[in-house]
Amino acid sequence: MSCRKYRPKSELFRIMKTGEGILIDPDRHHFGRSAYLCRNQACVACEEKRRNLSKIFGMPVTSDLVRKLKEVLHAE
Ligand SMILES: [Zn+2]
């Protein structure tokens, strides 16, 4: 996670690379490599610039995924 602060899982997005692509907060039946990102605007903006998840997953984190993260934040 980009800011390196400890946060409870409820304050994090769980992001997973699956056969269907990268999913946000996947259901339990999905399996794959997962990573966490803080569930706040600052850390999503940081991820948008640095794309740390691209390195973790070995595939590009698309602008579409970043947009979805922002949509989830706006909905909360
Ligand atoms: Zn963070």
N, CA, C, O and the ligand as a Tripos MOL2 file, in Angstrom:
@<TRIPOS>MOLECULE
protein
  305   303    77     0     0
PROTEIN
NO_CHARGES

@<TRIPOS>ATOM
      1 N           0.8480   -1.1950    0.0000 N.3       1 MET1
      2 CA          0.0000    0.0000    0.0000 C.3       1 MET1
      3 C           0.8760    1.2350    0.0000 C.2       1 MET1
      4 O           1.9500    1.2580    0.6020 O.2       1 MET1
      5 N           0.4110    2.2340   -0.6690 N.am      2 SER2
      6 CA          1.3200    3.3110   -1.0280 C.3       2 SER2
      7 C           1.7350    4.1850    0.1470 C.2       2 SER2
      8 O           2.8740    4.6520    0.1750 O.2       2 SER2
      9 N           0.8490    4.4260    1.1270 N.am      3 CYS3
     10 CA          1.2260    5.3640    2.1870 C.3       3 CYS3
     11 C           1.9040    4.6750    3.3640 C.2       3 CYS3
     12 O           2.4130    5.3380    4.2680 O.2       3 CYS3
     13 N           1.9100    3.3500    3.3530 N.am      4 ARG4
     14 CA          2.6370    2.5560    4.3470 C.3       4 ARG4
     15 C           2.1490    2.7390    5.7790 C.2       4 ARG4
     16 O           2.8730    2.4460    6.7310 O.2       4 ARG4
     17 N           0.9360    3.2170    5.9250 N.am      5 LYS5
     18 CA          0.3590    3.3010    7.2630 C.3       5 LYS5
     19 C          -0.4850    2.0550    7.4930 C.2       5 LYS5
     20 O          -1.0750    1.5050    6.5630 O.2       5 LYS5
     21 N          -0.5290    1.6290    8.7290 N.am      6 TYR6
     22 CA         -1.4130    0.5220    9.0330 C.3       6 TYR6
     23 C          -2.8490    1.0140    9.1130 C.2       6 TYR6
     24 O          -3.1330    2.0190    9.7650 O.2       6 TYR6
     25 N          -3.7220    0.3300    8.4720 N.am      7 ARG7
     26 CA         -5.1430    0.6500    8.5650 C.3       7 ARG7
     27 C          -5.9210   -0.6480    8.6780 C.2       7 ARG7
     28 O          -5.4940   -1.6830    8.1660 O.2       7 ARG7
     29 N          -7.0870   -0.5910    9.3630 N.am      8 PRO8
     30 CA         -7.9330   -1.7900    9.3900 C.3       8 PRO8
     31 C          -8.4540   -2.0920    7.9890 C.2       8 PRO8
     32 O          -8.5540   -1.1990    7.1480 O.2       8 PRO8
     33 N          -8.7830   -3.3490    7.7490 N.am      9 LYS9
     34 CA         -9.1890   -3.7530    6.3970 C.3       9 LYS9
     35 C         -10.4360   -3.0320    5.9070 C.2       9 LYS9
     36 O         -10.6510   -2.8950    4.7030 O.2       9 LYS9
     37 N         -11.2620   -2.5680    6.8530 N.am     10 SER10
     38 CA        -12.4670   -1.8380    6.4460 C.3      10 SER10
     39 C         -12.1270   -0.4970    5.7990 C.2      10 SER10
     40 O         -12.9640    0.0970    5.1190 O.2      10 SER10
     41 N         -10.9130   -0.0260    6.0060 N.am     11 GLU11
     42 CA        -10.4940    1.2540    5.4210 C.3      11 GLU11
     43 C          -9.6030    1.0610    4.2010 C.2      11 GLU11
     44 O          -8.9100    1.9770    3.7600 O.2      11 GLU11
     45 N          -9.6420   -0.1450    3.6740 N.am     12 LEU12
     46 CA         -8.8050   -0.4620    2.5150 C.3      12 LEU12
     47 C          -9.6470   -1.0330    1.3800 C.2      12 LEU12
     48 O         -10.6420   -1.7180    1.6180 O.2      12 LEU12
     49 N          -9.2470   -0.7500    0.1630 N.am     13 PHE13
     50 CA         -9.7570   -1.4960   -0.9780 C.3      13 PHE13
     51 C          -8.9520   -2.7740   -1.0710 C.2      13 PHE13
     52 O          -7.7310   -2.7700   -0.9210 O.2      13 PHE13
     53 N          -9.6470   -3.8600   -1.3180 N.am     14 ARG14
     54 CA         -8.9300   -5.0920   -1.6620 C.3      14 ARG14
     55 C          -9.0040   -5.1990   -3.1810 C.2      14 ARG14
     56 O         -10.0870   -5.2210   -3.7650 O.2      14 ARG14
     57 N          -7.8620   -5.2630   -3.7890 N.am     15 ILE15
     58 CA         -7.7960   -5.2770   -5.2430 C.3      15 ILE15
     59 C          -7.1120   -6.5700   -5.6580 C.2      15 ILE15
     60 O          -6.0550   -6.9210   -5.1330 O.2      15 ILE15
     61 N          -7.7220   -7.2760   -6.6050 N.am     16 MET16
     62 CA         -7.2260   -8.6010   -6.9440 C.3      16 MET16
     63 C          -7.0630   -8.7870   -8.4450 C.2      16 MET16
     64 O          -7.9090   -8.3750   -9.2390 O.2      16 MET16
     65 N          -5.9660   -9.4120   -8.8060 N.am     17 LYS17
     66 CA         -5.7430   -9.7860  -10.2020 C.3      17 LYS17
     67 C          -6.2870  -11.1900  -10.4010 C.2      17 LYS17
     68 O          -5.8170  -12.1400   -9.7750 O.2      17 LYS17
     69 N          -7.2630  -11.3180  -11.2600 N.am     18 THR18
     70 CA         -7.8900  -12.6170  -11.5160 C.3      18 THR18
     71 C          -7.8410  -12.9080  -13.0070 C.2      18 THR18
     72 O          -7.3330  -12.1070  -13.7920 O.2      18 THR18
     73 N          -8.3690  -14.0520  -13.3830 N.am     19 GLY19
     74 CA         -8.4830  -14.3930  -14.8040 C.3      19 GLY19
     75 C          -9.3810  -13.4320  -15.5570 C.2      19 GLY19
     76 O          -9.2930  -13.3200  -16.7800 O.2      19 GLY19
     77 N         -10.2430  -12.7400  -14.8340 N.am     20 GLU20
     78 CA        -11.1560  -11.7760  -15.4550 C.3      20 GLU20
     79 C         -10.5770  -10.3690  -15.4860 C.2      20 GLU20
     80 O         -11.2360   -9.4340  -15.9390 O.2      20 GLU20
     81 N          -9.3590  -10.2180  -15.0090 N.am     21 GLY21
     82 CA         -8.7530   -8.8880  -14.9500 C.3      21 GLY21
     83 C          -8.6210   -8.4460  -13.5090 C.2      21 GLY21
     84 O          -8.7430   -9.2610  -12.5930 O.2      21 GLY21
     85 N          -8.3740   -7.1670  -13.2990 N.am     22 ILE22
     86 CA         -8.2010   -6.6380  -11.9510 C.3      22 ILE22
     87 C          -9.5690   -6.2450  -11.3960 C.2      22 ILE22
     88 O         -10.3000   -5.4690  -12.0120 O.2      22 ILE22
     89 N          -9.9040   -6.7830  -10.2380 N.am     23 LEU23
     90 CA        -11.2010   -6.5350   -9.6130 C.3      23 LEU23
     91 C         -11.0280   -5.7630   -8.3160 C.2      23 LEU23
     92 O         -10.0270   -5.9130   -7.6160 O.2      23 LEU23
     93 N         -12.0230   -4.9300   -8.0030 N.am     24 ILE24
     94 CA        -12.0400   -4.1670   -6.7550 C.3      24 ILE24
     95 C         -12.9780   -4.8680   -5.7850 C.2      24 ILE24
     96 O         -14.1160   -5.1760   -6.1370 O.2      24 ILE24
     97 N         -12.5150   -5.1200   -4.5780 N.am     25 ASP25
     98 CA        -13.3180   -5.7940   -3.5500 C.3      25 ASP25
     99 C         -14.0320   -7.0320   -4.1100 C.2      25 ASP25
    100 O         -15.2600   -7.1160   -4.0850 O.2      25 ASP25
    101 N         -13.2540   -7.9800   -4.6100 N.am     26 PRO26
    102 CA        -13.8640   -9.1590   -5.2410 C.3      26 PRO26
    103 C         -14.6350  -10.0210   -4.2530 C.2      26 PRO26
    104 O         -14.3750   -9.9960   -3.0500 O.2      26 PRO26
    105 N         -15.5820  -10.7790   -4.7770 N.am     27 ASP27
    106 CA        -16.3150  -11.7530   -3.9590 C.3      27 ASP27
    107 C         -15.3540  -12.8410   -3.4900 C.2      27 ASP27
    108 O         -14.2540  -13.0120   -4.0160 O.2      27 ASP27
    109 N         -15.8160  -13.5610   -2.4830 N.am     28 ARG28
    110 CA        -14.9590  -14.6050   -1.9090 C.3      28 ARG28
    111 C         -14.5820  -15.7020   -2.8880 C.2      28 ARG28
    112 O         -13.5530  -16.3560   -2.7160 O.2      28 ARG28
    113 N         -15.3990  -15.9120   -3.9100 N.am     29 HIS29
    114 CA        -15.0970  -17.0240   -4.8080 C.3      29 HIS29
    115 C         -14.0060  -16.6960   -5.8260 C.2      29 HIS29
    116 O         -13.6110  -17.5560   -6.6140 O.2      29 HIS29
    117 N         -13.5260  -15.4700   -5.8110 N.am     30 HIS30
    118 CA        -12.4340  -15.1370   -6.7150 C.3      30 HIS30
    119 C         -11.0870  -15.4470   -6.0620 C.2      30 HIS30
    120 O         -10.8830  -15.2220   -4.8690 O.2      30 HIS30
    121 N         -10.1910  -15.9610   -6.8690 N.am     31 PHE31
    122 CA         -8.8520  -16.2530   -6.3760 C.3      31 PHE31
    123 C          -7.8270  -15.5650   -7.2500 C.2      31 PHE31
    124 O          -7.9960  -15.4780   -8.4660 O.2      31 PHE31
    125 N          -6.7890  -15.0890   -6.6460 N.am     32 GLY32
    126 CA         -5.7300  -14.4440   -7.4070 C.3      32 GLY32
    127 C          -4.8290  -13.6890   -6.4700 C.2      32 GLY32
    128 O          -4.9590  -13.7660   -5.2480 O.2      32 GLY32
    129 N          -3.9280  -12.9690   -7.0570 N.am     33 ARG33
    130 CA         -3.0040  -12.1800   -6.2560 C.3      33 ARG33
    131 C          -3.7150  -10.9080   -5.8090 C.2      33 ARG33
    132 O          -4.2810  -10.1920   -6.6340 O.2      33 ARG33
    133 N          -3.6910  -10.6230   -4.5090 N.am     34 SER34
    134 CA         -4.4160   -9.4410   -4.0560 C.3      34 SER34
    135 C          -3.4740   -8.4400   -3.4010 C.2      34 SER34
    136 O          -2.3920   -8.7790   -2.9220 O.2      34 SER34
    137 N          -3.9300   -7.2020   -3.4010 N.am     35 ALA35
    138 CA         -3.1760   -6.1040   -2.7930 C.3      35 ALA35
    139 C          -4.1910   -5.1570   -2.1680 C.2      35 ALA35
    140 O          -5.3820   -5.1980   -2.4770 O.2      35 ALA35
    141 N          -3.6980   -4.3170   -1.2950 N.am     36 TYR36
    142 CA         -4.5850   -3.3830   -0.6130 C.3      36 TYR36
    143 C          -4.1880   -1.9510   -0.9250 C.2      36 TYR36
    144 O          -3.0140   -1.6190   -1.0910 O.2      36 TYR36
    145 N          -5.2230   -1.1120   -0.9990 N.am     37 LEU37
    146 CA         -5.0050    0.3160   -1.2250 C.3      37 LEU37
    147 C          -5.9270    1.0600   -0.2640 C.2      37 LEU37
    148 O          -7.0940    0.6980   -0.1160 O.2      37 LEU37
    149 N          -5.4130    2.0900    0.3830 N.am     38 CYS38
    150 CA         -6.2310    2.8390    1.3350 C.3      38 CYS38
    151 C          -7.4660    3.3960    0.6450 C.2      38 CYS38
    152 O          -7.4240    3.8620   -0.4930 O.2      38 CYS38
    153 N          -8.5630    3.3270    1.3810 N.am     39 ARG39
    154 CA         -9.8440    3.7240    0.8340 C.3      39 ARG39
    155 C         -10.0470    5.2200    1.0670 C.2      39 ARG39
    156 O         -10.9440    5.6130    1.8130 O.2      39 ARG39
    157 N          -9.2400    6.0360    0.4510 N.am     40 ASN40
    158 CA         -9.4340    7.4810    0.5570 C.3      40 ASN40
    159 C          -8.9110    8.1600   -0.7040 C.2      40 ASN40
    160 O          -8.1450    7.5870   -1.4790 O.2      40 ASN40
    161 N          -9.3550    9.4070   -0.8780 N.am     41 GLN41
    162 CA         -9.0480   10.1410   -2.1150 C.3      41 GLN41
    163 C          -7.5490   10.3080   -2.3080 C.2      41 GLN41
    164 O          -7.0380   10.1680   -3.4190 O.2      41 GLN41
    165 N          -6.8420   10.6130   -1.2090 N.am     42 ALA42
    166 CA         -5.4130   10.9160   -1.3220 C.3      42 ALA42
    167 C          -4.6390    9.7090   -1.8450 C.2      42 ALA42
    168 O          -3.7770    9.8440   -2.7130 O.2      42 ALA42
    169 N          -4.9480    8.5410   -1.3160 N.am     43 CYS43
    170 CA         -4.1910    7.3530   -1.7250 C.3      43 CYS43
    171 C          -4.5890    6.8760   -3.1150 C.2      43 CYS43
    172 O          -3.7640    6.3100   -3.8310 O.2      43 CYS43
    173 N          -5.8390    7.0960   -3.5080 N.am     44 VAL44
    174 CA         -6.2350    6.7650   -4.8770 C.3      44 VAL44
    175 C          -5.5380    7.7060   -5.8590 C.2      44 VAL44
    176 O          -5.0900    7.2830   -6.9250 O.2      44 VAL44
    177 N          -5.4510    8.9880   -5.4900 N.am     45 ALA45
    178 CA         -4.7480    9.9570   -6.3460 C.3      45 ALA45
    179 C          -3.2700    9.6060   -6.4580 C.2      45 ALA45
    180 O          -2.6670    9.7390   -7.5240 O.2      45 ALA45
    181 N          -2.6910    9.1550   -5.3410 N.am     46 CYS46
    182 CA         -1.2900    8.7340   -5.3260 C.3      46 CYS46
    183 C          -1.0990    7.5250   -6.2450 C.2      46 CYS46
    184 O          -0.1380    7.4680   -7.0120 O.2      46 CYS46
    185 N          -2.0100    6.5680   -6.1640 N.am     47 GLU47
    186 CA         -1.9410    5.3900   -7.0220 C.3      47 GLU47
    187 C          -2.0820    5.7760   -8.4990 C.2      47 GLU47
    188 O          -1.4390    5.1900   -9.3700 O.2      47 GLU47
    189 N          -2.9270    6.7640   -8.7600 N.am     48 GLU48
    190 CA         -3.1240    7.2160  -10.1340 C.3      48 GLU48
    191 C          -1.8100    7.7320  -10.7320 C.2      48 GLU48
    192 O          -1.5360    7.5390  -11.9160 O.2      48 GLU48
    193 N          -1.0100    8.3840   -9.8990 N.am     49 LYS49
    194 CA          0.2810    8.9000  -10.3740 C.3      49 LYS49
    195 C           1.3500    7.8240  -10.4320 C.2      49 LYS49
    196 O           2.0840    7.7150  -11.4140 O.2      49 LYS49
    197 N           1.4320    7.0330   -9.3760 N.am     50 ARG50
    198 CA          2.5860    6.1300   -9.2550 C.3      50 ARG50
    199 C           2.3530    4.7430   -9.8200 C.2      50 ARG50
    200 O           3.2950    4.0570  -10.2170 O.2      50 ARG50
    201 N           1.0970    4.3350   -9.8530 N.am     51 ARG51
    202 CA          0.7490    3.0040  -10.3940 C.3      51 ARG51
    203 C           1.5530    1.8910   -9.7240 C.2      51 ARG51
    204 O           2.1200    1.0230  -10.3880 O.2      51 ARG51
    205 N           1.5860    1.9370   -8.4030 N.am     52 ASN52
    206 CA          2.2790    0.8790   -7.6620 C.3      52 ASN52
    207 C           1.6610   -0.4900   -7.9140 C.2      52 ASN52
    208 O           2.3590   -1.5040   -7.9330 O.2      52 ASN52
    209 N           0.3580   -0.5070   -8.1040 N.am     53 LEU53
    210 CA         -0.3160   -1.7890   -8.3090 C.3      53 LEU53
    211 C           0.1220   -2.4470   -9.6150 C.2      53 LEU53
    212 O           0.1100   -3.6720   -9.7320 O.2      53 LEU53
    213 N           0.5080   -1.6340  -10.5920 N.am     54 SER54
    214 CA          1.0050   -2.1970  -11.8520 C.3      54 SER54
    215 C           2.2310   -3.0600  -11.6060 C.2      54 SER54
    216 O           2.4040   -4.1090  -12.2270 O.2      54 SER54
    217 N           3.0740   -2.6080  -10.6960 N.am     55 LYS55
    218 CA          4.2930   -3.3640  -10.3800 C.3      55 LYS55
    219 C           3.9360   -4.6340   -9.6240 C.2      55 LYS55
    220 O           4.4820   -5.7030   -9.8970 O.2      55 LYS55
    221 N           3.0090   -4.5110   -8.6670 N.am     56 ILE56
    222 CA          2.6210   -5.6690   -7.8720 C.3      56 ILE56
    223 C           2.0000   -6.7500   -8.7640 C.2      56 ILE56
    224 O           2.3050   -7.9350   -8.6270 O.2      56 ILE56
    225 N           1.1280   -6.3210   -9.6750 N.am     57 PHE57
    226 CA          0.3870   -7.2870  -10.4920 C.3      57 PHE57
    227 C           1.0940   -7.6520  -11.7870 C.2      57 PHE57
    228 O           0.7230   -8.6260  -12.4410 O.2      57 PHE57
    229 N           2.1050   -6.8840  -12.1620 N.am     58 GLY58
    230 CA          2.7960   -7.1630  -13.4150 C.3      58 GLY58
    231 C           1.9380   -6.9030  -14.6310 C.2      58 GLY58
    232 O           2.1770   -7.4750  -15.6950 O.2      58 GLY58
    233 N           0.9460   -6.0490  -14.4890 N.am     59 MET59
    234 CA          0.1290   -5.6240  -15.6220 C.3      59 MET59
    235 C          -0.3460   -4.2070  -15.3660 C.2      59 MET59
    236 O          -0.4370   -3.7870  -14.2120 O.2      59 MET59
    237 N          -0.6530   -3.4550  -16.4270 N.am     60 PRO60
    238 CA         -1.0050   -2.0560  -16.2200 C.3      60 PRO60
    239 C          -2.3040   -1.8760  -15.4510 C.2      60 PRO60
    240 O          -3.2890   -2.5710  -15.6950 O.2      60 PRO60
    241 N          -2.2890   -0.9380  -14.5250 N.am     61 VAL61
    242 CA         -3.5170   -0.5040  -13.8690 C.3      61 VAL61
    243 C          -4.1010    0.5900  -14.7570 C.2      61 VAL61
    244 O          -3.4980    1.6500  -14.9250 O.2      61 VAL61
    245 N          -5.2520    0.3340  -15.3110 N.am     62 THR62
    246 CA         -5.8200    1.2420  -16.3100 C.3      62 THR62
    247 C          -6.4810    2.4510  -15.6570 C.2      62 THR62
    248 O          -6.8230    2.4300  -14.4740 O.2      62 THR62
    249 N          -6.6520    3.4890  -16.4420 N.am     63 SER63
    250 CA         -7.3840    4.6650  -15.9800 C.3      63 SER63
    251 C          -8.8080    4.2830  -15.6170 C.2      63 SER63
    252 O          -9.4180    4.8890  -14.7360 O.2      63 SER63
    253 N          -9.3340    3.2780  -16.2990 N.am     64 ASP64
    254 CA        -10.6780    2.7920  -16.0210 C.3      64 ASP64
    255 C         -10.7840    2.2460  -14.5960 C.2      64 ASP64
    256 O         -11.7780    2.4770  -13.9070 O.2      64 ASP64
    257 N          -9.7550    1.5250  -14.1640 N.am     65 LEU65
    258 CA         -9.7640    0.9880  -12.7990 C.3      65 LEU65
    259 C          -9.6920    2.1280  -11.7770 C.2      65 LEU65
    260 O         -10.4090    2.1210  -10.7770 O.2      65 LEU65
    261 N          -8.8280    3.0940  -12.0400 N.am     66 VAL66
    262 CA         -8.7160    4.2510  -11.1390 C.3      66 VAL66
    263 C         -10.0590    4.9870  -11.0650 C.2      66 VAL66
    264 O         -10.4770    5.4260   -9.9940 O.2      66 VAL66
    265 N         -10.7200    5.1120  -12.2030 N.am     67 ARG67
    266 CA        -12.0330    5.7790  -12.2410 C.3      67 ARG67
    267 C         -13.0430    5.0170  -11.3760 C.2      67 ARG67
    268 O         -13.8380    5.6200  -10.6540 O.2      67 ARG67
    269 N         -12.9980    3.6920  -11.4610 N.am     68 LYS68
    270 CA        -13.9160    2.8800  -10.6450 C.3      68 LYS68
    271 C         -13.6420    3.0580   -9.1490 C.2      68 LYS68
    272 O         -14.5750    3.1290   -8.3480 O.2      68 LYS68
    273 N         -12.3640    3.1280   -8.7760 N.am     69 LEU69
    274 CA        -12.0260    3.3570   -7.3620 C.3      69 LEU69
    275 C         -12.6240    4.6760   -6.8850 C.2      69 LEU69
    276 O         -13.1780    4.7620   -5.7890 O.2      69 LEU69
    277 N         -12.5020    5.7050   -7.7310 N.am     70 LYS70
    278 CA        -13.0430    7.0200   -7.3640 C.3      70 LYS70
    279 C         -14.5660    6.9710   -7.2640 C.2      70 LYS70
    280 O         -15.1600    7.6110   -6.3960 O.2      70 LYS70
    281 N         -15.1840    6.2150   -8.1480 N.am     71 GLU71
    282 CA        -16.6550    6.0900   -8.1010 C.3      71 GLU71
    283 C         -17.1140    5.4440   -6.8070 C.2      71 GLU71
    284 O         -18.1040    5.8630   -6.2070 O.2      71 GLU71
    285 N         -16.3820    4.4120   -6.3810 N.am     72 VAL72
    286 CA        -16.7390    3.7560   -5.1260 C.3      72 VAL72
    287 C         -16.6090    4.7350   -3.9630 C.2      72 VAL72
    288 O         -17.4720    4.7710   -3.0850 O.2      72 VAL72
    289 N         -15.5420    5.5260   -3.9490 N.am     73 LEU73
    290 CA        -15.3480    6.5200   -2.8840 C.3      73 LEU73
    291 C         -16.4790    7.5380   -2.8680 C.2      73 LEU73
    292 O         -16.9760    7.9220   -1.8090 O.2      73 LEU73
    293 N         -16.8740    7.9670   -4.0560 N.am     74 HIS74
    294 CA        -17.9560    8.9580   -4.1320 C.3      74 HIS74
    295 C         -19.2730    8.3850   -3.6370 C.2      74 HIS74
    296 O         -20.1060    9.1030   -3.0820 O.2      74 HIS74
    297 N         -19.4540    7.0930   -3.8430 N.am     75 ALA75
    298 CA        -20.7210    6.4500   -3.4610 C.3      75 ALA75
    299 C         -20.8180    6.2210   -1.9610 C.2      75 ALA75
    300 O         -21.9120    6.0240   -1.4330 O.2      75 ALA75
    301 N         -19.6710    6.2460   -1.2620 N.am     76 GLU76
    302 CA        -19.6870    5.9210    0.1700 C.3      76 GLU76
    303 C         -20.0800    7.1160    1.0320 C.2      76 GLU76
    304 O         -20.1390    7.0020    2.2560 O.2      76 GLU76
    305 ZN         -2.5130    4.9140    1.7250 Zn       77 ZN77
@<TRIPOS>BOND
     1     1     2 1
     2     2     3 1
     3     3     4 2
     4     3     5 am
     5     5     6 1
     6     6     7 1
     7     7     8 2
     8     7     9 am
     9     9    10 1
    10    10    11 1
    11    11    12 2
    12    11    13 am
    13    13    14 1
    14    14    15 1
    15    15    16 2
    16    15    17 am
    17    17    18 1
    18    18    19 1
    19    19    20 2
    20    19    21 am
    21    21    22 1
    22    22    23 1
    23    23    24 2
    24    23    25 am
    25    25    26 1
    26    26    27 1
    27    27    28 2
    28    27    29 am
    29    29    30 1
    30    30    31 1
    31    31    32 2
    32    31    33 am
    33    33    34 1
    34    34    35 1
    35    35    36 2
    36    35    37 am
    37    37    38 1
    38    38    39 1
    39    39    40 2
    40    39    41 am
    41    41    42 1
    42    42    43 1
    43    43    44 2
    44    43    45 am
    45    45    46 1
    46    46    47 1
    47    47    48 2
    48    47    49 am
    49    49    50 1
    50    50    51 1
    51    51    52 2
    52    51    53 am
    53    53    54 1
    54    54    55 1
    55    55    56 2
    56    55    57 am
    57    57    58 1
    58    58    59 1
    59    59    60 2
    60    59    61 am
    61    61    62 1
    62    62    63 1
    63    63    64 2
    64    63    65 am
    65    65    66 1
    66    66    67 1
    67    67    68 2
    68    67    69 am
    69    69    70 1
    70    70    71 1
    71    71    72 2
    72    71    73 am
    73    73    74 1
    74    74    75 1
    75    75    76 2
    76    75    77 am
    77    77    78 1
    78    78    79 1
    79    79    80 2
    80    79    81 am
    81    81    82 1
    82    82    83 1
    83    83    84 2
    84    83    85 am
    85    85    86 1
    86    86    87 1
    87    87    88 2
    88    87    89 am
    89    89    90 1
    90    90    91 1
    91    91    92 2
    92    91    93 am
    93    93    94 1
    94    94    95 1
    95    95    96 2
    96    95    97 am
    97    97    98 1
    98    98    99 1
    99    99   100 2
   100    99   101 am
   101   101   102 1
   102   102   103 1
   103   103   104 2
   104   103   105 am
   105   105   106 1
   106   106   107 1
   107   107   108 2
   108   107   109 am
   109   109   110 1
   110   110   111 1
   111   111   112 2
   112   111   113 am
   113   113   114 1
   114   114   115 1
   115   115   116 2
   116   115   117 am
   117   117   118 1
   118   118   119 1
   119   119   120 2
   120   119   121 am
   121   121   122 1
   122   122   123 1
   123   123   124 2
   124   123   125 am
   125   125   126 1
   126   126   127 1
   127   127   128 2
   128   127   129 am
   129   129   130 1
   130   130   131 1
   131   131   132 2
   132   131   133 am
   133   133   134 1
   134   134   135 1
   135   135   136 2
   136   135   137 am
   137   137   138 1
   138   138   139 1
   139   139   140 2
   140   139   141 am
   141   141   142 1
   142   142   143 1
   143   143   144 2
   144   143   145 am
   145   145   146 1
   146   146   147 1
   147   147   148 2
   148   147   149 am
   149   149   150 1
   150   150   151 1
   151   151   152 2
   152   151   153 am
   153   153   154 1
   154   154   155 1
   155   155   156 2
   156   155   157 am
   157   157   158 1
   158   158   159 1
   159   159   160 2
   160   159   161 am
   161   161   162 1
   162   162   163 1
   163   163   164 2
   164   163   165 am
   165   165   166 1
   166   166   167 1
   167   167   168 2
   168   167   169 am
   169   169   170 1
   170   170   171 1
   171   171   172 2
   172   171   173 am
   173   173   174 1
   174   174   175 1
   175   175   176 2
   176   175   177 am
   177   177   178 1
   178   178   179 1
   179   179   180 2
   180   179   181 am
   181   181   182 1
   182   182   183 1
   183   183   184 2
   184   183   185 am
   185   185   186 1
   186   186   187 1
   187   187   188 2
   188   187   189 am
   189   189   190 1
   190   190   191 1
   191   191   192 2
   192   191   193 am
   193   193   194 1
   194   194   195 1
   195   195   196 2
   196   195   197 am
   197   197   198 1
   198   198   199 1
   199   199   200 2
   200   199   201 am
   201   201   202 1
   202   202   203 1
   203   203   204 2
   204   203   205 am
   205   205   206 1
   206   206   207 1
   207   207   208 2
   208   207   209 am
   209   209   210 1
   210   210   211 1
   211   211   212 2
   212   211   213 am
   213   213   214 1
   214   214   215 1
   215   215   216 2
   216   215   217 am
   217   217   218 1
   218   218   219 1
   219   219   220 2
   220   219   221 am
   221   221   222 1
   222   222   223 1
   223   223   224 2
   224   223   225 am
   225   225   226 1
   226   226   227 1
   227   227   228 2
   228   227   229 am
   229   229   230 1
   230   230   231 1
   231   231   232 2
   232   231   233 am
   233   233   234 1
   234   234   235 1
   235   235   236 2
   236   235   237 am
   237   237   238 1
   238   238   239 1
   239   239   240 2
   240   239   241 am
   241   241   242 1
   242   242   243 1
   243   243   244 2
   244   243   245 am
   245   245   246 1
   246   246   247 1
   247   247   248 2
   248   247   249 am
   249   249   250 1
   250   250   251 1
   251   251   252 2
   252   251   253 am
   253   253   254 1
   254   254   255 1
   255   255   256 2
   256   255   257 am
   257   257   258 1
   258   258   259 1
   259   259   260 2
   260   259   261 am
   261   261   262 1
   262   262   263 1
   263   263   264 2
   264   263   265 am
   265   265   266 1
   266   266   267 1
   267   267   268 2
   268   267   269 am
   269   269   270 1
   270   270   271 1
   271   271   272 2
   272   271   273 am
   273   273   274 1
   274   274   275 1
   275   275   276 2
   276   275   277 am
   277   277   278 1
   278   278   279 1
   279   279   280 2
   280   279   281 am
   281   281   282 1
   282   282   283 1
   283   283   284 2
   284   283   285 am
   285   285   286 1
   286   286   287 1
   287   287   288 2
   288   287   289 am
   289   289   290 1
   290   290   291 1
   291   291   292 2
   292   291   293 am
   293   293   294 1
   294   294   295 1
   295   295   296 2
   296   295   297 am
   297   297   298 1
   298   298   299 1
   299   299   300 2
   300   299   301 am
   301   301   302 1
   302   302   303 1
   303   303   304 2
@<TRIPOS>SUBSTRUCTURE
     1 MET1         2 RESIDUE 1 A MET
     2 SER2         6 RESIDUE 1 A SER
     3 CYS3        10 RESIDUE 1 A CYS
     4 ARG4        14 RESIDUE 1 A ARG
     5 LYS5        18 RESIDUE 1 A LYS
     6 TYR6        22 RESIDUE 1 A TYR
     7 ARG7        26 RESIDUE 1 A ARG
     8 PRO8        30 RESIDUE 1 A PRO
     9 LYS9        34 RESIDUE 1 A LYS
    10 SER10       38 RESIDUE 1 A SER
    11 GLU11       42 RESIDUE 1 A GLU
    12 LEU12       46 RESIDUE 1 A LEU
    13 PHE13       50 RESIDUE 1 A PHE
    14 ARG14       54 RESIDUE 1 A ARG
    15 ILE15       58 RESIDUE 1 A ILE
    16 MET16       62 RESIDUE 1 A MET
    17 LYS17       66 RESIDUE 1 A LYS
    18 THR18       70 RESIDUE 1 A THR
    19 GLY19       74 RESIDUE 1 A GLY
    20 GLU20       78 RESIDUE 1 A GLU
    21 GLY21       82 RESIDUE 1 A GLY
    22 ILE22       86 RESIDUE 1 A ILE
    23 LEU23       90 RESIDUE 1 A LEU
    24 ILE24       94 RESIDUE 1 A ILE
    25 ASP25       98 RESIDUE 1 A ASP
    26 PRO26      102 RESIDUE 1 A PRO
    27 ASP27      106 RESIDUE 1 A ASP
    28 ARG28      110 RESIDUE 1 A ARG
    29 HIS29      114 RESIDUE 1 A HIS
    30 HIS30      118 RESIDUE 1 A HIS
    31 PHE31      122 RESIDUE 1 A PHE
    32 GLY32      126 RESIDUE 1 A GLY
    33 ARG33      130 RESIDUE 1 A ARG
    34 SER34      134 RESIDUE 1 A SER
    35 ALA35      138 RESIDUE 1 A ALA
    36 TYR36      142 RESIDUE 1 A TYR
    37 LEU37      146 RESIDUE 1 A LEU
    38 CYS38      150 RESIDUE 1 A CYS
    39 ARG39      154 RESIDUE 1 A ARG
    40 ASN40      158 RESIDUE 1 A ASN
    41 GLN41      162 RESIDUE 1 A GLN
    42 ALA42      166 RESIDUE 1 A ALA
    43 CYS43      170 RESIDUE 1 A CYS
    44 VAL44      174 RESIDUE 1 A VAL
    45 ALA45      178 RESIDUE 1 A ALA
    46 CYS46      182 RESIDUE 1 A CYS
    47 GLU47      186 RESIDUE 1 A GLU
    48 GLU48      190 RESIDUE 1 A GLU
    49 LYS49      194 RESIDUE 1 A LYS
    50 ARG50      198 RESIDUE 1 A ARG
    51 ARG51      202 RESIDUE 1 A ARG
    52 ASN52      206 RESIDUE 1 A ASN
    53 LEU53      210 RESIDUE 1 A LEU
    54 SER54      214 RESIDUE 1 A SER
    55 LYS55      218 RESIDUE 1 A LYS
    56 ILE56      222 RESIDUE 1 A ILE
    57 PHE57      226 RESIDUE 1 A PHE
    58 GLY58      230 RESIDUE 1 A GLY
    59 MET59      234 RESIDUE 1 A MET
    60 PRO60      238 RESIDUE 1 A PRO
    61 VAL61      242 RESIDUE 1 A VAL
    62 THR62      246 RESIDUE 1 A THR
    63 SER63      250 RESIDUE 1 A SER
    64 ASP64      254 RESIDUE 1 A ASP
    65 LEU65      258 RESIDUE 1 A LEU
    66 VAL66      262 RESIDUE 1 A VAL
    67 ARG67      266 RESIDUE 1 A ARG
    68 LYS68      270 RESIDUE 1 A LYS
    69 LEU69      274 RESIDUE 1 A LEU
    70 LYS70      278 RESIDUE 1 A LYS
    71 GLU71      282 RESIDUE 1 A GLU
    72 VAL72      286 RESIDUE 1 A VAL
    73 LEU73      290 RESIDUE 1 A LEU
    74 HIS74      294 RESIDUE 1 A HIS
    75 ALA75      298 RESIDUE 1 A ALA
    76 GLU76      302 RESIDUE 1 A GLU
    77 ZN77       305 GROUP 0 **** ****
